[in-house]
Amino acid sequence: MGDKKKLISILNRIDGRGYKAYLDLKGSYDFGFFSLFIDHVQRDPFASPSLLRVEVPEVSFPSNLYKSSVRTIALEDYIARAFRDGIKKFAGERKGSGKSGILGVDSGGQEILQRSCVNINSQSLEIRFQLGLPAIGRRILGKEAQRIILKFLPKIVASSCLYENLESNEVIRHVQSFEDADTIRSQLMNHNLVAFIKDGSILPRESGISDKPLINAVPFKSPSSLKVSFETSHQGTVTGMGIPEGVSLIVGGGYHGKSTLLRALELGVYNHIPGDGREVVITREDGVKIRAEDGRSIEKVDLSSFIHHPPGIGDTSDFSTDNASGSTSQAANIIEALESDSKLLMFDEDTSATNFMIRDERMQRLVSKDKEPITPFIDRVHELYQDEGVSTILVMGGSGDYFQAANTIIMMDHYQPYDVTSEAKKIAKELPMNRMTETIEKFHYNPRCPHPKSIKPYKGKRLKLDSRGTSSMFIGSEIVDLSHVEQLVDSSQTRAISYALYLISHNRDLIPNHSENPNLTIQEVLNHLETILNQKGLDYLAPSRRSRPHNLARPRKYEIAAAINRLRTIVMETCANQKKLNDYNK
């Protein structure tokens, strides 16, 4: 390991030379209270910034702040945000061409996620970050690089990595808030609830393009009939609205907060930073948003419980298409969520296919059942709960036909919830629904087995794994559209999914006894992956064991499954058809 003098000497020597001379910087340098590692140098000032790490050998944070995996995730998240704030405070004005002078760390937004950029234990604290090494054109600005690395960086590290320089109350609050949210989520099932919203929560957001809380928004207040309480370690007794298991409708007039409530519940599968307003909006971790998705590809999905014998197709027990309709895609999204072991589905009528959600009496009379291949969701929603244990939360402002199937009906009025279950049931009795139930047979589906080798992560001979925001994932020659996977919240999650797919396709050690049992369901593959990540962390996703990934955030298994299901190269077979899979393996 070199020291600062060696770093200064190299920067003085290469000042004004061609950009490739920056490669001489690769290595490690002792800065006293921390060490600097320059792992990767960008090829020119317009390329992605260089990858650096700092390691603080003497951890000053109290050990009780990272004594469990839950607390460690929260503390690492806080440190990443503190490092980002230090960059804003100390880095100063950028000079040079392209990405010169850019300092960045993967610190995230309103959600707290497990990330690869910060790693803390009793021996050391490591932060991984990016720096655009400065240049004019392609000529090195050695003096500017010295200013960033030798002047700014030590201040940034001291302000974020030394506990004595941080507001201890804020650090503790960040960790405790996260821990309390996890505690409540772990108790939801015992209370027969799928979600909980604390009284006083702020659900509306600043704007359609901002996830920050709306200033002067109406605080959430639960109706007395749905009020429940939880005991937490740090906030004491927390009271708010519990949404029971079963079928729950969210109704109300336009612009009164129906979709705002549902969106908060969708993102309640994640914990949020203090001050977000949704810190104690808690949804079960297996909650999945379902929507129509015109144009997506579908591979061998058993749609027979929703779509049966459409003209020109016939059997739909292993349905495939490169261009699904709204109703077909929504049916596939439900089956795929169940394959991943979700027990909570969330719908908004605004993003659903009308002909999939409801078929009223008049339409049934005009178009007889023998001419309609779609079994609408209204005829499956209660059965899903009774027989499969799958709960549903549904925003429905345009049809009262779901009143009869619902267990709980919440009306939003000026952003406040009211329990109108009794009133809605009374209306349903006074105005009985005369439509016929259109189920032909009991709900069922055949789980599928993916073939890992059909995932193609190479473009020619080059491994290509990346993301473009949360909307697209690059894997090999394919661009996977994830724009309708609405519970992805961070581009680093999308990148981690591409790495996970590479791991599934190329690492036989991921799945025990893979050679003896090559035909595993999607759920089994994902459960093995979850176990590995829990044991070995996000670094295990790196394609090379020698690399240290800087920008990865932990995705849920449901979003990984969504990406697998949207791959156009993926080969699937229903698990009953083992012979075809065995033939593909050979």
VMD Tcl script that draws the C-alpha trace (Angstrom):
set ca {
  {0.00 0.00 0.00}
  {1.28 3.44 -0.94}
  {0.73 6.69 0.93}
  {-0.52 10.14 0.02}
  {2.94 11.19 -1.13}
  {2.99 8.41 -3.70}
  {-0.46 9.46 -4.94}
  {0.66 13.08 -5.27}
  {3.79 11.99 -7.11}
  {1.79 9.98 -9.66}
  {-0.70 12.81 -10.23}
  {2.11 15.32 -10.74}
  {3.83 12.98 -13.19}
  {0.75 12.30 -15.34}
  {-0.62 15.87 -15.29}
  {-1.37 16.95 -18.86}
  {-0.79 13.50 -20.32}
  {-3.33 11.35 -22.19}
  {-6.21 9.98 -20.17}
  {-4.95 6.38 -20.17}
  {-2.13 7.46 -17.89}
  {-4.72 7.53 -15.07}
  {-4.34 3.73 -15.04}
  {-1.16 4.31 -13.03}
  {-3.39 5.27 -10.08}
  {-4.81 1.78 -9.62}
  {-3.90 0.48 -6.19}
  {-4.27 1.38 -2.52}
  {-3.16 4.42 -0.49}
  {-2.92 5.09 3.24}
  {-4.65 8.32 4.34}
  {-4.17 7.79 8.07}
  {-7.66 7.27 9.46}
  {-8.78 5.57 6.24}
  {-7.37 3.74 3.22}
  {-8.25 4.58 -0.38}
  {-8.57 1.85 -3.02}
  {-8.76 2.74 -6.71}
  {-10.22 -0.43 -8.24}
  {-11.24 0.60 -11.74}
  {-10.20 3.57 -13.89}
  {-12.58 4.78 -16.59}
  {-11.27 4.69 -20.16}
  {-12.00 8.38 -20.92}
  {-13.72 11.35 -19.23}
  {-16.99 10.60 -21.02}
  {-17.23 6.99 -19.83}
  {-18.84 5.80 -16.59}
  {-16.88 7.19 -13.60}
  {-14.03 5.30 -11.97}
  {-14.74 2.95 -9.05}
  {-13.11 3.72 -5.69}
  {-13.42 2.50 -2.11}
  {-12.49 3.84 1.28}
  {-11.97 1.60 4.25}
  {-12.01 2.90 7.82}
  {-10.24 0.29 9.99}
  {-11.39 1.63 13.37}
  {-15.20 1.54 13.53}
  {-16.46 4.31 15.80}
  {-20.14 3.41 15.60}
  {-21.59 1.72 18.71}
  {-21.81 -2.03 18.07}
  {-25.46 -2.17 19.14}
  {-26.32 -0.17 16.01}
  {-25.29 -3.11 13.81}
  {-25.81 -6.09 16.12}
  {-28.48 -7.62 13.83}
  {-28.92 -7.84 10.06}
  {-31.96 -5.53 10.27}
  {-30.03 -2.83 12.12}
  {-27.02 -3.24 9.83}
  {-29.12 -2.52 6.72}
  {-30.51 0.64 8.33}
  {-27.13 1.89 9.58}
  {-25.43 1.26 6.23}
  {-28.24 3.16 4.54}
  {-27.73 6.12 6.88}
  {-23.98 6.16 6.25}
  {-24.50 6.14 2.47}
  {-26.83 9.14 2.77}
  {-24.33 10.92 5.05}
  {-21.57 10.30 2.47}
  {-23.84 11.76 -0.23}
  {-24.53 14.81 1.96}
  {-20.78 15.20 2.51}
  {-20.25 15.27 -1.26}
  {-22.84 18.04 -1.59}
  {-21.23 20.02 1.23}
  {-17.54 19.71 0.42}
  {-17.03 18.72 -3.22}
  {-17.31 22.19 -4.73}
  {-17.67 23.09 -8.39}
  {-16.72 20.52 -11.03}
  {-14.07 21.31 -13.61}
  {-13.25 19.56 -16.86}
  {-14.93 17.64 -19.67}
  {-17.57 14.93 -19.65}
  {-17.97 13.32 -16.23}
  {-14.91 15.07 -14.78}
  {-15.22 15.69 -11.05}
  {-18.45 13.76 -10.55}
  {-18.51 12.21 -7.09}
  {-21.34 9.81 -6.35}
  {-22.50 7.09 -4.04}
  {-25.51 4.79 -4.36}
  {-27.56 6.35 -1.55}
  {-31.11 5.76 -2.79}
  {-34.40 7.62 -2.42}
  {-37.21 7.41 0.13}
  {-36.96 3.64 0.59}
  {-34.32 1.94 2.74}
  {-32.79 -0.97 0.84}
  {-29.92 -3.34 1.46}
  {-27.08 -2.00 -0.74}
  {-23.62 -3.08 -1.77}
  {-22.04 0.39 -1.42}
  {-21.61 0.35 2.37}
  {-20.40 -2.57 4.46}
  {-19.86 -2.38 8.21}
  {-18.75 -4.92 10.77}
  {-16.71 -4.84 13.98}
  {-13.42 -4.81 12.04}
  {-13.98 -2.10 9.43}
  {-16.30 0.23 7.56}
  {-16.14 0.23 3.76}
  {-17.77 2.69 1.33}
  {-17.75 2.18 -2.43}
  {-18.22 5.26 -4.58}
  {-17.59 6.71 -8.04}
  {-15.31 9.53 -9.17}
  {-15.07 11.03 -12.63}
  {-11.31 11.58 -12.88}
  {-10.94 15.13 -14.27}
  {-9.60 16.05 -17.70}
  {-9.83 18.74 -20.36}
  {-10.69 16.92 -23.53}
  {-8.65 13.79 -22.95}
  {-5.77 15.51 -21.15}
  {-5.41 14.77 -17.45}
  {-6.07 17.54 -14.93}
  {-3.68 16.27 -12.25}
  {-3.99 19.30 -9.95}
  {-7.79 19.09 -10.01}
  {-7.63 15.37 -9.19}
  {-5.40 16.22 -6.21}
  {-7.93 18.81 -5.04}
  {-10.75 16.24 -5.12}
  {-8.90 13.27 -3.66}
  {-6.61 14.98 -1.16}
  {-8.72 17.94 -0.05}
  {-12.39 17.03 -0.46}
  {-12.40 13.28 0.08}
  {-10.94 13.25 3.65}
  {-13.61 15.78 4.71}
  {-16.38 13.69 3.14}
  {-15.12 10.51 4.84}
  {-14.75 12.23 8.22}
  {-18.25 13.72 8.02}
  {-19.94 10.40 7.25}
  {-17.81 7.57 8.63}
  {-16.87 8.89 12.06}
  {-19.71 8.59 14.55}
  {-18.57 11.58 16.58}
  {-19.12 13.85 13.56}
  {-22.72 12.75 13.04}
  {-25.92 13.69 14.87}
  {-26.21 10.61 17.07}
  {-29.93 11.14 17.64}
  {-30.56 11.05 13.88}
  {-28.49 7.89 13.44}
  {-30.33 6.12 16.24}
  {-33.73 7.32 14.99}
  {-32.96 6.01 11.50}
  {-32.04 2.56 12.81}
  {-34.89 2.36 15.32}
  {-37.52 3.49 12.80}
  {-36.42 0.76 10.40}
  {-36.42 -1.84 13.16}
  {-39.92 -0.88 14.34}
  {-41.27 -1.14 10.79}
  {-39.81 -4.64 10.47}
  {-41.29 -5.59 13.84}
  {-44.79 -4.54 12.76}
  {-44.48 -6.35 9.40}
  {-43.49 -9.56 11.19}
  {-46.68 -9.35 13.30}
  {-49.19 -8.68 10.49}
  {-49.90 -12.33 9.77}
  {-50.50 -13.12 13.46}
  {-53.08 -10.31 13.51}
  {-54.70 -11.65 10.29}
  {-53.80 -8.41 8.53}
  {-52.22 -7.71 5.16}
  {-51.32 -4.06 5.83}
  {-51.18 -1.34 8.48}
  {-51.22 2.47 8.18}
  {-50.30 4.46 11.27}
  {-52.48 7.37 12.28}
  {-50.81 10.64 11.26}
  {-49.09 9.15 8.21}
  {-48.71 11.42 5.19}
  {-49.63 9.47 2.05}
  {-49.84 12.13 -0.73}
  {-46.61 12.90 -2.56}
  {-45.20 16.26 -3.58}
  {-45.95 15.71 -7.28}
  {-46.25 13.02 -9.91}
  {-42.47 13.09 -10.43}
  {-41.45 13.45 -6.79}
  {-41.67 10.80 -4.09}
  {-41.24 13.29 -1.25}
  {-44.20 14.00 1.07}
  {-46.68 16.71 0.17}
  {-46.38 19.73 2.46}
  {-49.59 20.51 4.40}
  {-51.18 17.21 3.32}
  {-54.09 15.76 5.30}
  {-52.72 13.33 7.94}
  {-54.17 9.82 7.83}
  {-56.76 8.96 10.48}
  {-58.11 5.43 10.79}
  {-61.82 4.62 11.23}
  {-62.57 3.25 14.69}
  {-63.87 -0.07 13.32}
  {-60.52 -0.83 11.65}
  {-58.27 0.63 14.35}
  {-55.57 -1.70 15.64}
  {-52.45 -1.27 17.77}
  {-48.95 -2.73 17.72}
  {-46.28 -2.72 20.39}
  {-42.87 -1.60 19.13}
  {-39.48 -1.52 20.80}
  {-38.83 2.19 20.27}
  {-42.12 4.01 19.58}
  {-44.18 2.17 22.17}
  {-47.80 1.54 21.19}
  {-48.51 2.45 17.56}
  {-52.15 2.83 16.48}
  {-53.64 2.98 13.01}
  {-55.77 1.23 10.41}
  {-55.34 -2.48 9.80}
  {-56.49 -3.98 6.51}
  {-57.70 -7.52 7.20}
  {-56.94 -10.59 5.14}
  {-59.57 -11.36 2.54}
  {-61.01 -9.16 -0.19}
  {-60.73 -5.44 0.51}
  {-62.22 -2.72 -1.72}
  {-61.07 0.90 -1.73}
  {-63.88 3.04 -3.12}
  {-64.70 6.74 -3.34}
  {-64.98 9.64 -5.74}
  {-62.30 10.73 -8.15}
  {-59.33 12.66 -6.66}
  {-60.25 11.66 -3.08}
  {-57.17 9.51 -2.47}
  {-58.03 5.93 -3.55}
  {-54.99 5.43 -5.76}
  {-52.82 7.41 -3.33}
  {-53.68 4.92 -0.59}
  {-53.04 1.96 -2.87}
  {-49.71 3.36 -4.03}
  {-48.61 3.77 -0.40}
  {-49.60 0.15 0.23}
  {-47.72 -1.05 -2.87}
  {-44.54 0.59 -1.57}
  {-45.28 -0.47 2.00}
  {-43.40 -3.69 1.20}
  {-40.30 -1.51 1.79}
  {-39.32 0.49 4.87}
  {-38.99 4.26 4.49}
  {-36.69 6.92 5.88}
  {-37.79 9.02 8.88}
  {-39.69 12.09 7.69}
  {-41.08 10.37 4.60}
  {-44.60 10.23 6.04}
  {-44.91 6.53 5.22}
  {-42.45 5.20 7.80}
  {-45.26 3.15 9.36}
  {-47.21 2.25 6.24}
  {-46.48 -1.45 6.39}
  {-47.55 -4.08 3.87}
  {-46.78 -7.77 3.97}
  {-43.56 -8.46 2.12}
  {-45.27 -10.76 -0.41}
  {-47.67 -8.07 -1.72}
  {-47.59 -7.75 -5.52}
  {-49.20 -5.05 -7.70}
  {-51.12 -6.56 -10.62}
  {-51.97 -4.63 -13.78}
  {-52.70 -5.04 -17.45}
  {-49.61 -4.91 -19.63}
  {-50.45 -4.84 -23.31}
  {-47.68 -6.15 -25.55}
  {-45.68 -8.20 -23.05}
  {-44.49 -11.69 -23.88}
  {-45.84 -14.75 -22.08}
  {-44.19 -18.17 -22.00}
  {-46.15 -21.33 -21.22}
  {-48.35 -19.82 -18.48}
  {-51.40 -21.81 -17.37}
  {-54.22 -19.31 -17.95}
  {-57.02 -21.88 -18.02}
  {-58.64 -20.60 -14.81}
  {-59.14 -17.18 -16.42}
  {-59.06 -17.76 -20.19}
  {-60.28 -20.96 -21.76}
  {-60.53 -22.07 -25.40}
  {-60.36 -18.71 -27.18}
  {-61.07 -18.88 -30.92}
  {-58.15 -20.23 -32.91}
  {-56.12 -21.14 -29.81}
  {-57.97 -23.79 -27.84}
  {-56.05 -25.07 -24.82}
  {-54.60 -22.31 -22.59}
  {-52.96 -24.49 -19.96}
  {-49.53 -23.59 -21.38}
  {-50.24 -20.35 -23.19}
  {-47.51 -18.41 -25.03}
  {-47.52 -15.17 -26.99}
  {-45.10 -12.39 -27.93}
  {-47.81 -9.73 -27.79}
  {-50.38 -10.23 -25.03}
  {-53.61 -8.24 -24.79}
  {-54.58 -6.34 -21.65}
  {-56.78 -9.10 -20.22}
  {-54.35 -11.88 -21.12}
  {-51.38 -10.05 -19.63}
  {-53.28 -9.33 -16.42}
  {-54.26 -12.97 -16.05}
  {-50.63 -13.99 -16.63}
  {-49.39 -11.46 -14.06}
  {-51.69 -13.04 -11.45}
  {-50.54 -16.59 -12.14}
  {-46.88 -15.53 -12.17}
  {-47.28 -13.76 -8.81}
  {-48.84 -16.90 -7.33}
  {-46.02 -19.01 -8.78}
  {-43.63 -16.80 -6.79}
  {-45.65 -17.54 -3.62}
  {-47.43 -14.19 -3.26}
  {-50.46 -14.23 -0.98}
  {-51.48 -10.59 -1.51}
  {-52.53 -9.08 -4.84}
  {-53.17 -5.35 -5.33}
  {-55.19 -3.87 -8.22}
  {-56.18 -0.40 -9.39}
  {-59.07 -0.20 -11.86}
  {-57.18 2.59 -13.67}
  {-54.47 0.12 -14.77}
  {-56.66 -2.94 -15.19}
  {-58.40 -4.40 -18.22}
  {-62.11 -3.75 -17.78}
  {-63.21 -6.97 -19.53}
  {-60.93 -8.95 -17.20}
  {-62.22 -7.36 -13.99}
  {-65.98 -7.42 -14.57}
  {-68.72 -8.61 -16.94}
  {-72.13 -7.31 -15.91}
  {-75.60 -8.82 -16.32}
  {-76.47 -6.89 -19.47}
  {-73.31 -7.98 -21.24}
  {-73.88 -11.57 -20.12}
  {-77.31 -11.49 -21.72}
  {-76.01 -10.01 -24.96}
  {-72.83 -12.12 -25.22}
  {-73.49 -15.60 -23.86}
  {-70.84 -17.49 -21.91}
  {-70.17 -19.92 -24.76}
  {-68.97 -16.90 -26.79}
  {-66.82 -15.38 -24.01}
  {-63.52 -17.18 -23.18}
  {-62.63 -14.86 -20.26}
  {-63.64 -15.70 -16.70}
  {-63.62 -12.27 -15.03}
  {-61.66 -11.71 -11.84}
  {-64.85 -10.97 -9.89}
  {-65.71 -14.67 -10.19}
  {-62.32 -15.78 -8.81}
  {-61.48 -13.18 -6.16}
  {-63.41 -14.80 -3.28}
  {-62.33 -18.30 -4.30}
  {-58.68 -17.21 -4.31}
  {-58.99 -16.23 -0.67}
  {-61.14 -19.14 0.50}
  {-59.20 -21.91 -1.25}
  {-55.72 -20.47 -1.87}
  {-55.33 -18.04 1.04}
  {-54.65 -15.18 -1.41}
  {-55.94 -11.78 -0.28}
  {-56.83 -8.93 -2.63}
  {-56.82 -5.14 -2.23}
  {-58.72 -3.52 -5.08}
  {-59.36 0.13 -5.97}
  {-62.78 0.15 -7.60}
  {-64.70 3.40 -8.03}
  {-66.75 2.50 -11.10}
  {-68.62 -0.72 -10.23}
  {-70.48 -1.93 -7.16}
  {-70.54 -5.54 -8.34}
  {-67.58 -6.34 -6.08}
  {-69.56 -5.38 -2.94}
  {-70.89 -8.92 -2.65}
  {-67.44 -10.55 -2.82}
  {-65.67 -8.08 -0.53}
  {-64.97 -8.66 3.16}
  {-63.94 -5.06 3.86}
  {-64.93 -1.88 2.01}
  {-63.05 1.37 2.69}
  {-64.27 4.66 1.25}
  {-61.79 7.51 0.75}
  {-63.33 10.95 1.24}
  {-60.99 13.98 1.10}
  {-58.04 11.63 1.77}
  {-59.66 10.19 4.89}
  {-60.74 6.52 5.14}
  {-64.18 5.41 6.28}
  {-65.35 1.86 6.87}
  {-68.49 1.54 4.74}
  {-68.68 -2.26 4.70}
  {-72.10 -2.47 6.38}
  {-73.59 0.24 4.19}
  {-72.23 -1.35 1.00}
  {-73.54 -4.79 2.00}
  {-76.95 -3.26 2.67}
  {-76.94 -1.69 -0.82}
  {-75.91 -5.02 -2.32}
  {-78.90 -6.68 -0.62}
  {-81.34 -3.96 -1.70}
  {-80.03 -4.02 -5.27}
  {-79.16 -7.69 -5.79}
  {-76.69 -8.62 -8.49}
  {-78.33 -10.84 -11.08}
  {-75.23 -11.64 -13.11}
  {-74.27 -15.29 -13.39}
  {-71.02 -16.63 -11.94}
  {-68.93 -17.75 -14.90}
  {-66.46 -20.18 -13.40}
  {-66.38 -23.52 -15.20}
  {-64.09 -25.37 -12.80}
  {-62.17 -24.73 -9.57}
  {-59.23 -22.36 -9.70}
  {-55.95 -24.11 -10.46}
  {-52.68 -23.64 -12.30}
  {-49.68 -25.75 -13.24}
  {-46.42 -24.27 -11.92}
  {-43.64 -23.88 -14.46}
  {-39.98 -24.80 -14.46}
  {-37.59 -22.32 -16.12}
  {-34.55 -23.58 -17.96}
  {-31.57 -21.56 -16.62}
  {-29.49 -22.00 -19.77}
  {-32.14 -20.19 -21.81}
  {-31.12 -16.98 -20.04}
  {-28.57 -15.45 -22.45}
  {-26.35 -12.89 -20.65}
  {-23.70 -12.63 -23.39}
  {-23.80 -10.35 -26.41}
  {-21.44 -12.22 -28.70}
  {-18.53 -13.01 -26.38}
  {-19.11 -10.03 -24.12}
  {-21.05 -10.27 -20.87}
  {-23.66 -7.51 -20.84}
  {-25.61 -6.83 -17.64}
  {-26.99 -3.40 -16.80}
  {-30.06 -1.28 -16.18}
  {-31.60 1.93 -17.45}
  {-33.43 3.35 -14.47}
  {-36.17 1.05 -13.21}
  {-37.81 0.72 -16.62}
  {-35.32 -1.44 -18.54}
  {-32.80 -4.17 -17.92}
  {-30.05 -5.18 -20.31}
  {-29.06 -8.82 -20.41}
  {-26.99 -9.99 -23.36}
  {-28.62 -8.82 -26.59}
  {-32.02 -8.35 -24.99}
  {-33.60 -5.21 -23.52}
  {-36.20 -6.32 -20.98}
  {-39.09 -3.91 -20.46}
  {-39.80 -3.56 -16.72}
  {-41.68 -0.26 -16.96}
  {-44.90 -1.87 -15.68}
  {-43.25 -3.65 -12.74}
  {-44.39 -0.87 -10.44}
  {-42.75 -1.97 -7.19}
  {-39.23 -1.54 -8.52}
  {-38.04 1.69 -6.89}
  {-34.32 1.93 -7.66}
  {-32.13 1.41 -10.73}
  {-29.67 -0.47 -8.52}
  {-32.38 -3.06 -7.91}
  {-32.81 -3.45 -11.67}
  {-29.05 -3.90 -12.08}
  {-29.04 -6.46 -9.27}
  {-31.79 -8.39 -11.06}
  {-29.65 -8.65 -14.20}
  {-26.80 -9.98 -12.05}
  {-29.19 -12.43 -10.36}
  {-30.30 -13.78 -13.72}
  {-26.66 -14.32 -14.69}
  {-26.12 -16.17 -11.41}
  {-29.16 -18.38 -12.02}
  {-28.00 -19.20 -15.52}
  {-24.32 -19.88 -14.78}
  {-23.84 -20.90 -11.16}
  {-24.84 -24.50 -10.54}
  {-23.68 -24.18 -6.92}
  {-26.60 -21.80 -6.38}
  {-29.05 -24.71 -6.34}
  {-28.19 -27.78 -4.23}
  {-28.29 -31.13 -6.09}
  {-28.97 -29.33 -9.34}
  {-27.53 -32.15 -11.42}
  {-29.88 -34.67 -9.79}
  {-32.89 -32.31 -9.85}
  {-32.55 -29.88 -12.77}
  {-36.26 -29.13 -13.11}
  {-37.11 -26.76 -10.28}
  {-40.09 -24.41 -10.20}
  {-39.60 -20.66 -10.32}
  {-40.49 -20.50 -6.64}
  {-37.86 -23.10 -5.72}
  {-35.16 -21.31 -7.77}
  {-36.01 -17.97 -6.16}
  {-36.07 -19.44 -2.65}
  {-32.58 -20.88 -3.16}
  {-31.41 -17.47 -4.39}
  {-32.93 -15.75 -1.33}
  {-31.14 -18.17 0.98}
  {-27.80 -17.51 -0.71}
  {-28.22 -13.72 -0.54}
  {-29.21 -13.89 3.12}
  {-26.09 -15.92 3.88}
  {-23.50 -14.28 1.60}
  {-24.82 -10.80 0.80}
  {-25.15 -8.86 -2.43}
  {-21.48 -9.30 -3.38}
  {-22.31 -12.90 -4.28}
  {-24.25 -11.56 -7.28}
  {-21.06 -10.19 -8.88}
  {-20.24 -12.08 -12.11}
  {-16.60 -12.16 -11.02}
  {-15.66 -13.17 -7.49}
  {-12.78 -10.68 -7.69}
  {-15.03 -7.66 -8.26}
  {-16.78 -5.59 -5.63}
  {-20.10 -4.32 -7.03}
  {-20.70 -0.66 -6.20}
  {-24.29 -0.07 -7.26}
  {-26.50 -2.98 -6.26}
  {-29.66 -2.82 -4.15}
  {-31.57 -5.87 -2.96}
  {-34.62 -6.66 -5.11}
  {-37.51 -8.76 -3.87}
  {-37.91 -12.21 -5.40}
  {-41.20 -11.09 -6.99}
  {-39.44 -8.51 -9.14}
  {-36.74 -11.05 -10.09}
  {-39.53 -13.40 -11.16}
  {-41.15 -10.58 -13.15}
  {-37.89 -10.07 -15.05}
  {-37.52 -13.79 -15.78}
  {-41.08 -13.89 -17.06}
  {-40.45 -10.96 -19.42}
  {-37.35 -12.45 -21.03}
  {-38.15 -13.28 -24.64}
  {-35.42 -15.96 -24.68}
  {-36.67 -17.82 -21.62}
  {-37.66 -21.45 -22.05}
  {-40.40 -22.63 -19.69}
  {-42.35 -25.83 -19.36}
  {-45.14 -26.71 -16.96}
  {-43.54 -28.90 -14.36}
  {-45.87 -31.74 -15.31}
  {-44.05 -31.87 -18.65}
  {-40.65 -32.99 -17.38}
  {-39.71 -34.78 -20.59}
  {-39.46 -31.58 -22.64}
  {-37.26 -29.99 -19.98}
  {-35.03 -33.05 -19.81}
  {-34.70 -32.98 -23.60}
  {-33.72 -29.30 -23.43}
  {-31.17 -30.06 -20.70}
  {-29.56 -32.67 -22.90}
}
mol new
graphics top color blue
foreach p $ca { graphics top sphere $p radius 0.5 }
foreach p [lrange $ca 0 end-1] q [lrange $ca 1 end] { graphics top cylinder $p $q radius 0.2 }
display resetview
